[in-house]
């Protein structure tokens, strides 16, 4: 199956991408190939895509570039997709970017250090089944006060989850973000 078709299916399931929506794809030179495949996938799905390439000569970034801030505020897309190299020094920038994007009410798919191998591998998982599994786990864990984890290698740990509302990144809701590849429950 074509990688863009598979990616579009994942973006529909995880991020709710729909025909007629708008998206802003933020990428850098590191993720250029991934960004191009993502743009193609979204456009095949009828999503109107704007792109923004981060300025390489100013890296590592501490703040969101002013022209990107304006684009976020002006466009206020339904979906943001961030595909960029995950420099540790850029953590403050990434946090500010995520906040600016989530503050618009858009759904944010965030992919630091994403590669084409990840697009061809983990992003082809059966996310529909994963959603069902996560929903079942959340239901089983509702009201649980402690968890015990035991593994054949000798792990045996007990910890409190009292009062915890479990969340996941398999369904990115408006005003929230999730990592891609997805698959976390926390």
Order of alpha helices (4+ residues) and beta strands (2+ residues): alpha-beta-alpha-beta-alpha-beta-alpha-beta-alpha-alpha-beta-beta-beta
